[in-house]
């Protein structure tokens, strides 16, 4: 018992059971007494590499952000000092909690490394801090001696924070990624997001189409276009209506009529040409 208290107390109260730090439980409240001489020696060596580490991480993060930014449903954190960003994580927001959960799981299954969904994490977010809520300590602290403490942690709820963290996904940014690894990674991410977000968009379009008057559903007076933009790296192979040369650089405008009208816009000339239909699937 004393040994367990010692290693838990020195490391935030972690029980150190399993191989997922974020899923570890916290039997007690602990501190951050983890830095020994060997750790300090490694830290000094890393500090000498810091300019290279920061340059690599910032470059890799920008590549990931450019890939994610192609999807209008995705949002990003406001970073007051972009140039000072350590770029250790690529953080992005989905439209809602359900989509965030689905996306995080799909990214893991696709082999995207370092995916974190903090809302379910036992270490980095208050929702699962039972050791704080119950004030589990190995010795009494002052707060436990107060007759009417100013804060009831056991019944503390933070709905505004939940609404933000529930939509957040974080991705570890690695220093050592090669160009080929980054390309493969962005392709996996694009494929997962295209699959999840397009299906949601199609369901919205189909629902909206079914509620239109009959004459509009027949295409006599279609409503304004629903538009989504996909870079050529994403492609839309799963729709089954594009040849490679048609996919490259095309802007897809989705119209909720009987089918899904696809419009190719030529950026230089401003001309448009319709080149295919695909059935809306829910």
C-alpha positions as CSV (number, residue, x, y, z in Angstrom):
1,X,0.0,0.0,0.0
2,X,2.8,2.4,0.9
3,X,4.6,1.7,-2.4
4,X,1.3,2.3,-4.3
5,X,0.8,5.6,-2.5
6,X,4.4,6.7,-3.3
7,X,4.3,6.2,-7.1
8,X,0.7,7.5,-7.3
9,X,1.4,10.6,-5.2
10,X,4.5,11.5,-7.3
11,X,2.6,11.4,-10.6
12,X,-0.7,13.2,-10.3
13,X,-2.3,10.2,-8.5
14,X,-2.1,7.9,-11.6
15,X,-2.5,4.2,-10.8
16,X,-0.2,3.3,-13.7
17,X,-2.3,0.3,-14.7
18,X,-2.5,-0.4,-18.4
19,X,-0.8,1.2,-21.4
20,X,-3.1,4.2,-22.0
21,X,-2.2,7.0,-19.7
22,X,-5.3,9.0,-20.5
23,X,-7.5,6.0,-19.3
24,X,-5.6,5.4,-16.0
25,X,-7.6,5.9,-12.8
26,X,-6.6,8.2,-10.0
27,X,-7.1,6.6,-6.5
28,X,-5.7,9.7,-4.8
29,X,-4.8,13.3,-5.5
30,X,-1.1,13.6,-6.3
31,X,1.6,16.0,-7.4
32,X,4.1,16.3,-10.2
33,X,7.3,15.1,-8.6
34,X,8.7,13.1,-11.6
35,X,11.9,14.8,-12.8
36,X,15.1,12.9,-11.7
37,X,18.7,13.5,-12.8
38,X,18.5,11.2,-15.8
39,X,15.3,13.0,-17.0
40,X,17.0,16.3,-16.5
41,X,20.0,15.2,-18.6
42,X,17.7,14.1,-21.5
43,X,15.9,17.4,-21.2
44,X,19.1,19.4,-21.6
45,X,20.0,17.5,-24.7
46,X,16.5,18.1,-26.1
47,X,16.8,21.9,-25.4
48,X,19.8,22.0,-27.8
49,X,17.6,20.5,-30.5
50,X,14.7,22.8,-29.8
51,X,14.9,25.1,-32.9
52,X,14.8,22.1,-35.2
53,X,12.0,20.4,-33.2
54,X,9.9,23.6,-33.4
55,X,10.5,24.2,-37.1
56,X,9.5,20.6,-38.0
57,X,6.4,20.5,-35.8
58,X,5.2,23.9,-37.1
59,X,5.7,22.8,-40.7
60,X,3.9,19.5,-40.1
61,X,1.1,21.1,-38.3
62,X,0.4,23.5,-41.2
63,X,0.2,20.6,-43.6
64,X,-2.3,18.9,-41.4
65,X,-4.3,22.1,-40.9
66,X,-4.4,22.7,-44.7
67,X,-5.8,19.2,-45.2
68,X,-8.5,19.7,-42.5
69,X,-9.4,23.2,-43.6
70,X,-10.9,21.8,-46.8
71,X,-13.9,20.8,-44.9
72,X,-16.2,23.8,-44.0
73,X,-17.7,21.8,-41.1
74,X,-14.4,21.8,-39.2
75,X,-13.3,24.7,-37.0
76,X,-10.0,25.6,-35.3
77,X,-8.8,27.1,-32.0
78,X,-7.9,30.8,-32.0
79,X,-4.1,31.0,-31.3
80,X,-3.1,34.6,-30.4
81,X,0.5,34.1,-31.3
82,X,0.8,31.8,-34.3
83,X,4.6,32.3,-34.6
84,X,5.1,31.2,-31.0
85,X,2.9,28.1,-31.3
86,X,4.8,25.0,-30.1
87,X,2.6,22.9,-32.5
88,X,2.7,19.8,-30.4
89,X,-1.0,19.1,-31.2
90,X,-3.3,19.8,-34.1
91,X,-6.6,20.7,-32.5
92,X,-9.9,20.9,-34.4
93,X,-13.6,21.0,-33.8
94,X,-16.4,19.0,-35.3
95,X,-20.0,20.3,-35.5
96,X,-21.3,18.3,-32.5
97,X,-20.3,15.6,-29.9
98,X,-21.7,12.7,-31.8
99,X,-19.8,13.6,-35.0
100,X,-16.6,14.1,-32.9
101,X,-16.9,10.7,-31.3
102,X,-17.5,9.0,-34.6
103,X,-14.6,10.8,-36.3
104,X,-12.2,10.1,-33.5
105,X,-13.0,6.4,-33.6
106,X,-12.9,6.2,-37.4
107,X,-9.5,8.0,-37.5
108,X,-8.1,5.5,-35.0
109,X,-9.4,2.6,-37.0
110,X,-7.9,4.0,-40.1
111,X,-4.5,4.0,-38.5
112,X,-4.1,7.7,-37.8
113,X,-1.7,7.9,-34.8
114,X,-2.0,10.1,-31.7
115,X,-5.8,10.8,-31.8
116,X,-7.1,12.2,-28.5
117,X,-10.7,12.7,-27.6
118,X,-10.3,14.6,-24.3
119,X,-14.0,14.5,-23.3
120,X,-13.6,10.9,-22.3
121,X,-10.1,11.2,-21.0
122,X,-9.5,10.5,-17.3
123,X,-6.6,12.8,-16.9
124,X,-7.0,16.0,-18.9
125,X,-10.6,17.0,-18.4
126,X,-12.6,17.6,-15.3
127,X,-15.6,15.4,-16.2
128,X,-13.8,12.2,-15.2
129,X,-11.8,13.6,-12.3
130,X,-13.4,11.4,-9.6
131,X,-10.4,11.8,-7.3
132,X,-11.0,15.6,-7.3
133,X,-14.7,15.3,-6.9
134,X,-14.4,13.0,-4.0
135,X,-11.3,14.7,-2.6
136,X,-9.4,11.3,-2.3
137,X,-6.2,12.2,-0.5
138,X,-3.7,10.1,1.6
139,X,-3.8,12.8,4.3
140,X,-6.2,15.6,5.1
141,X,-5.9,18.9,3.3
142,X,-7.2,22.2,4.5
143,X,-10.2,22.1,2.2
144,X,-11.5,19.0,4.0
145,X,-11.5,20.8,7.4
146,X,-13.8,23.7,6.2
147,X,-17.3,23.3,7.4
148,X,-18.9,24.9,4.4
149,X,-16.4,24.8,1.5
150,X,-16.9,27.5,-1.2
151,X,-17.0,24.9,-4.0
152,X,-19.0,21.7,-4.2
153,X,-16.7,19.6,-6.5
154,X,-18.9,16.5,-6.2
155,X,-21.8,18.2,-8.0
156,X,-19.8,20.6,-10.2
157,X,-21.0,20.8,-13.8
158,X,-19.6,23.0,-16.5
159,X,-22.0,22.8,-19.5
160,X,-20.3,25.5,-21.6
161,X,-16.9,23.7,-21.3
162,X,-18.6,20.4,-22.0
163,X,-20.1,21.8,-25.2
164,X,-16.6,22.9,-26.4
165,X,-14.5,19.8,-25.3
166,X,-17.2,17.4,-26.5
167,X,-16.5,18.6,-30.1
168,X,-12.7,18.7,-29.8
169,X,-10.3,16.2,-31.4
170,X,-6.5,16.6,-30.9
171,X,-3.9,14.9,-33.0
172,X,-0.2,14.5,-31.9
173,X,2.2,16.3,-34.3
174,X,5.4,14.3,-34.7
175,X,8.8,15.7,-35.4
176,X,10.1,12.7,-37.3
177,X,7.4,12.3,-40.0
178,X,8.8,12.0,-43.5
179,X,7.2,13.6,-46.6
180,X,5.8,10.2,-47.7
181,X,4.4,9.5,-44.2
182,X,2.7,12.9,-44.2
183,X,1.2,12.3,-47.6
184,X,-0.2,8.9,-46.5
185,X,-1.5,10.5,-43.2
186,X,-3.3,13.3,-44.9
187,X,-4.9,10.9,-47.4
188,X,-6.2,8.8,-44.5
189,X,-7.6,11.8,-42.7
190,X,-9.2,13.2,-45.9
191,X,-10.8,9.8,-46.6
192,X,-12.3,9.5,-43.1
193,X,-13.6,13.0,-43.0
194,X,-15.0,12.9,-46.5
195,X,-16.9,9.7,-45.7
196,X,-18.4,11.0,-42.4
197,X,-19.1,14.6,-43.3
198,X,-20.4,13.9,-46.8
199,X,-22.8,11.3,-45.5
200,X,-24.2,13.8,-43.0
201,X,-24.5,16.4,-45.8
202,X,-26.4,14.0,-48.0
203,X,-28.8,13.1,-45.2
204,X,-29.5,16.9,-44.7
205,X,-30.0,17.4,-48.4
206,X,-32.3,14.3,-48.7
207,X,-34.4,15.5,-45.7
208,X,-34.7,19.0,-47.2
209,X,-35.6,17.6,-50.6
210,X,-38.4,15.4,-49.2
211,X,-40.0,18.4,-47.5
212,X,-40.1,20.5,-50.7
213,X,-43.4,21.0,-52.7
214,X,-43.9,18.4,-55.5
215,X,-43.2,20.9,-58.3
216,X,-39.8,21.9,-56.8
217,X,-38.8,18.2,-56.3
218,X,-39.4,17.7,-60.0
219,X,-36.7,20.4,-60.7
220,X,-39.0,23.2,-61.9
221,X,-37.6,25.7,-59.4
222,X,-34.7,24.2,-57.4
223,X,-33.7,25.9,-54.1
224,X,-30.3,27.6,-53.7
225,X,-27.3,25.2,-54.1
226,X,-25.7,23.5,-51.1
227,X,-22.0,23.8,-51.7
228,X,-19.0,21.9,-50.5
229,X,-15.5,22.2,-51.8
230,X,-13.1,19.3,-52.1
231,X,-9.5,19.6,-53.1
232,X,-8.2,17.3,-55.7
233,X,-6.3,15.3,-53.1
234,X,-9.6,14.1,-51.6
235,X,-11.4,12.9,-54.7
236,X,-15.0,11.6,-54.7
237,X,-14.4,8.0,-56.0
238,X,-17.1,6.6,-53.8
239,X,-19.8,8.4,-55.8
240,X,-18.8,6.5,-58.9
241,X,-19.4,9.2,-61.5
242,X,-16.0,10.9,-61.9
243,X,-13.0,10.1,-64.0
244,X,-9.6,11.2,-62.6
245,X,-9.4,14.2,-64.9
246,X,-12.9,15.3,-63.8
247,X,-12.0,15.2,-60.1
248,X,-8.9,17.3,-60.3
249,X,-9.4,20.9,-59.1
250,X,-13.2,20.7,-59.4
251,X,-15.6,22.6,-57.1
252,X,-18.7,20.5,-56.4
253,X,-22.0,22.3,-55.9
254,X,-24.6,20.0,-54.5
255,X,-28.3,20.8,-55.4
256,X,-31.1,19.1,-53.5
257,X,-33.2,18.1,-56.4
258,X,-34.3,14.6,-57.5
259,X,-30.6,13.6,-57.8
260,X,-27.3,15.3,-56.9
261,X,-26.3,17.7,-59.6
262,X,-22.5,18.1,-59.9
263,X,-21.1,21.2,-61.4
264,X,-17.5,21.7,-62.5
265,X,-16.3,25.3,-62.2
266,X,-13.4,26.5,-64.3
267,X,-11.6,29.1,-62.2
268,X,-9.8,30.9,-65.0
269,X,-12.6,31.4,-67.5
270,X,-15.5,31.4,-65.1
271,X,-17.3,28.9,-67.3
272,X,-19.3,26.0,-65.9
273,X,-20.2,22.6,-67.3
274,X,-22.5,19.9,-65.8
275,X,-20.9,16.5,-66.1
276,X,-22.8,14.0,-64.0
277,X,-25.6,13.0,-61.7
278,X,-25.4,10.9,-58.5
279,X,-28.4,9.6,-56.5
280,X,-28.6,11.2,-53.1
281,X,-28.1,8.4,-50.5
282,X,-29.1,8.8,-46.8
